[in-house]
């Protein structure tokens, strides 16, 4: 039985290893979805006294460039961090990361 579990851990870790960049991108994107509303409110508050056109422009810049830059910069860092995990435990770690994000979303009443 332990050999079967060990084989499953190695196979899942090997599969994840081959897709680690895509998985890191999915993790970053999911975190941005969970916390995007809070980020938007944080940025929108100081912009309230400005005219509508400036607020819309700032929102577009934040979404297009802010979230884009965060995604482009953090994804390779997260992918590299995931590769530090031993292959045997990589699949379990990724499943755990998505479960933690799901738990965070649940706490924020997004599920």
Contact map, one row per residue, 1 for C-alpha under 8 A:
111110000000000000000000000000000000000000000000000000000000000000000000000000000000000000000000000000000000000
111111000000000000000000000000000000000000000000000000000000000000000000000000000000000000000000000000000000000
111111100000000000000000000000000000000000000000000000000000000000000000000000000000000000000000000000000000000
111111110000000000000000000000000000000000000000000000000000000000000000000000000000000000000000000000000000000
111111111000000000000000000000000000000000000000000000000000000000000000000000000000000000000000000000000000000
011111111100000000000000000000000000000000000000000000000000000000000000000000000000000100000000000000000000000
001111111110000000000000000000000000000000000000000000000000000000000000000000000000000000000000000000000000000
000111111111000000000000000000000000000000000000000000000000000000000000000000000000000000000000000000000000000
000011111111100000000000000000000000000000000000000000000000000000000000000000000000000110110000000000000000000
000001111111110000000000000000000000000000000000000000000000000000000000000000000000001110000000000000000000000
000000111111111000000000000000000000000000000000000000000000000000000000000000000000000100000000000000000000000
000000011111111100000000000000000000000000000000000000000000000000000000000000000000000101100000000000000000000
000000001111111110000000000000000000000000000000000000000000000000000000000000000000001111110000000000000000000
000000000111111111000000000000000000000000000000000000000000000000000000000000000000001100000000000000000000000
000000000011111111100000000000000000000000000000000000000000000000000000000000000000000000100000000000000000000
000000000001111111110010000000000000000000000000000000000000000000000000000000000000000001100000000000000000000
000000000000111111110000000000000000000000000000000000000000000000000000000000000010001001000000000000000000000
000000000000011111110000000000000000000000000000000000000000000000000000000000000000000000000000000000000000000
000000000000001111111110000000000000000000000000000000000000000000000000000000000000000000000000000000000000000
000000000000000111111111000000000000000000000000000000000000000000000000000000100110000000000000000000000000000
000000000000000000111111100000000000000000000000000000000000000000000000001100100000000000000000000000000000000
000000000000000000111111110000000000000000000000000000000000000000000000000000000000000000000000000000000000000
000000000000000100111111111000000000000000000000000000000000000000000000000000100000000000000100000000000000000
000000000000000000011111111100000000000000000000000000000000000000000000001101100100000000000000000000000000000
000000000000000000001111111110000000000000000000000000000000000000000010001000000000000000000000000000000000000
000000000000000000000111111111000000000000000000000000000000000000000000000000000000000000000000000000000000000
000000000000000000000011111111100000000000000000000000000000000000000000000000000000000000000000110000000000000
000000000000000000000001111111110000000000000000000000000000000000000010011000000000000000000000000000000000000
000000000000000000000000111111111000000000000000000000000000000000000010000000000000000000000000000000000000000
000000000000000000000000011111111100000000000000000000000000000000000000000000000000000000000000000010000000000
000000000000000000000000001111111111000000000000000000000000000000000000000000000000000000000000000010000000000
000000000000000000000000000111111111000000000000000000000000000000100000000000000000000000000000000000000000000
000000000000000000000000000011111111100000000000000000000000000000000000000000000000000000000000000000000000000
000000000000000000000000000001111111100000000000000000000000000000000000000000000000000000000000000010011001010
000000000000000000000000000000111111111000000000000000000000000000000000000000000000000000000000000000000000000
000000000000000000000000000000111111111100000000000000000000000000000000000000000000000000000000000000000000000
000000000000000000000000000000001111111110000000000000000000000000000000000000000000000000000000000000000000000
000000000000000000000000000000000011111111000000000000000000000000000000000000000000000000000000000000000000000
000000000000000000000000000000000011111111100000000000000000000000000000000000000000000000000000000000000000000
000000000000000000000000000000000001111111110000000000000010000000000000000000000000000000000000000000000000000
000000000000000000000000000000000000111111111000000000000000000000000000000000000000000000000000000000000000000
000000000000000000000000000000000000011111111100000000000000000000000000000000000000000000000000000000000000000
000000000000000000000000000000000000001111111110000000000000000000000000000000000000000000000000000000000000000
000000000000000000000000000000000000000111111111000000100010000000000000000000000000000000000000000000000000000
000000000000000000000000000000000000000011111111000000000000000000000000000000000000000000000000000000000000000
000000000000000000000000000000000000000001111111100000000000000000000000000000000000000000000000000000000000000
000000000000000000000000000000000000000000111111110000100000000000000000000000000000000000000000000000000000000
000000000000000000000000000000000000000000011111111000100000000000000000000000000000000000000000000000000000000
000000000000000000000000000000000000000000000111111000000000000000000000000000000000000000000000000000000000000
000000000000000000000000000000000000000000000011111101100000000000000000000000000000000000000000000000000000000
000000000000000000000000000000000000000000000001111111100000000000000000000000000000000000000000000000000000000
000000000000000000000000000000000000000000000000011111110000000000000000000000000000000000000000000000000000000
000000000000000000000000000000000000000000000000001111111000000000000000000000000000000000000000000000000000000
000000000000000000000000000000000000000000000000011111111100000000000000000000000000000000000000000000000000000
000000000000000000000000000000000000000000010011011111111110000000000000000000000000000000000000000000000000000
000000000000000000000000000000000000000000000000000111111111000000000000000000000000000000000000000000000000000
000000000000000000000000000000000000000000000000000011111111100000000000000000000000000000000000000000000000000
000000000000000000000000000000000000000000000000000001111111110000000000000000000000000000000000000000000000000
000000000000000000000000000000000000000100010000000000111111111000000000000000000000000000000000000000000000000
000000000000000000000000000000000000000000000000000000011111111100000000000000000000000000000000000000000000000
000000000000000000000000000000000000000000000000000000001111111111000000000000000000000000000000000000000000000
000000000000000000000000000000000000000000000000000000000111111111100000000000000000000000000000000000000000000
000000000000000000000000000000000000000000000000000000000011111111110000000000000000000000000000000000000000000
000000000000000000000000000000000000000000000000000000000001111111110000000000000000000000000000000000000000000
000000000000000000000000000000000000000000000000000000000000111111111000000000000000000000000000000000000000000
000000000000000000000000000000000000000000000000000000000000111111111100000000000000000000000000000000000000000
000000000000000000000000000000010000000000000000000000000000011111111110000000000000000000000000000000000000000
000000000000000000000000000000000000000000000000000000000000001111111111000000000000000000000000000000000000000
000000000000000000000000000000000000000000000000000000000000000011111111100000000000000000000000000000000000000
000000000000000000000000000000000000000000000000000000000000000001111111110000000000000000000000000000000000000
000000000000000000000000100110000000000000000000000000000000000000111111111000000000000000000000000000000000000
000000000000000000000000000000000000000000000000000000000000000000011111111100000000000000000000000000000000000
000000000000000000000000000000000000000000000000000000000000000000001111111110000000000000000000000000000000000
000000000000000000000000000100000000000000000000000000000000000000000111111111000000000000000000000000000000000
000000000000000000001001100100000000000000000000000000000000000000000011111111100000000000000000000000000000000
000000000000000000001001000000000000000000000000000000000000000000000001111111110000000000000000000000000000000
000000000000000000000000000000000000000000000000000000000000000000000000111111111000000000000000000000000000000
000000000000000000000001000000000000000000000000000000000000000000000000011111111100000000000000000000000000000
000000000000000000011011000000000000000000000000000000000000000000000000001111111110000000000000000000000000000
000000000000000000000000000000000000000000000000000000000000000000000000000111111111000000000000000000000000000
000000000000000000000000000000000000000000000000000000000000000000000000000011111111100000000000000000000000000
000000000000000000010001000000000000000000000000000000000000000000000000000001111111100001000000000000000000000
000000000000000010010000000000000000000000000000000000000000000000000000000000111111111001000000000000000000000
000000000000000000000000000000000000000000000000000000000000000000000000000000011111110000000000000000000000000
000000000000000000000000000000000000000000000000000000000000000000000000000000001111111011000000000000000000000
000000000000000000000000000000000000000000000000000000000000000000000000000000000011111111000000000000000000000
000000000100110010000000000000000000000000000000000000000000000000000000000000000010111111100000000000000000000
000001001111110000000000000000000000000000000000000000000000000000000000000000000000011111100000000000000000000
000000001100100000000000000000000000000000000000000000000000000000000000000000000000111111111000000000000000000
000000000001100110000000000000000000000000000000000000000000000000000000000000000110111111111100000000000000000
000000001001101100000000000000000000000000000000000000000000000000000000000000000000001111111110000000000000000
000000001000100000000000000000000000000000000000000000000000000000000000000000000000000011111111000000000000000
000000000000000000000000000000000000000000000000000000000000000000000000000000000000000011111111100000000000000
000000000000000000000010000000000000000000000000000000000000000000000000000000000000000001111111110000000000000
000000000000000000000000000000000000000000000000000000000000000000000000000000000000000000111111111000000000000
000000000000000000000000000000000000000000000000000000000000000000000000000000000000000000011111111100000000000
000000000000000000000000001000000000000000000000000000000000000000000000000000000000000000001111111110000000000
000000000000000000000000001000000000000000000000000000000000000000000000000000000000000000000111111111000000000
000000000000000000000000000000000000000000000000000000000000000000000000000000000000000000000011111111100000000
000000000000000000000000000000000000000000000000000000000000000000000000000000000000000000000001111111110000000
000000000000000000000000000001100100000000000000000000000000000000000000000000000000000000000000111111111000000
000000000000000000000000000000000000000000000000000000000000000000000000000000000000000000000000011111111100000
000000000000000000000000000000000000000000000000000000000000000000000000000000000000000000000000001111111110000
000000000000000000000000000000000100000000000000000000000000000000000000000000000000000000000000000111111111000
000000000000000000000000000000000100000000000000000000000000000000000000000000000000000000000000000011111111111
000000000000000000000000000000000000000000000000000000000000000000000000000000000000000000000000000001111111111
000000000000000000000000000000000000000000000000000000000000000000000000000000000000000000000000000000111111110
000000000000000000000000000000000100000000000000000000000000000000000000000000000000000000000000000000011111110
000000000000000000000000000000000000000000000000000000000000000000000000000000000000000000000000000000001111111
000000000000000000000000000000000100000000000000000000000000000000000000000000000000000000000000000000001111111
000000000000000000000000000000000000000000000000000000000000000000000000000000000000000000000000000000001100111
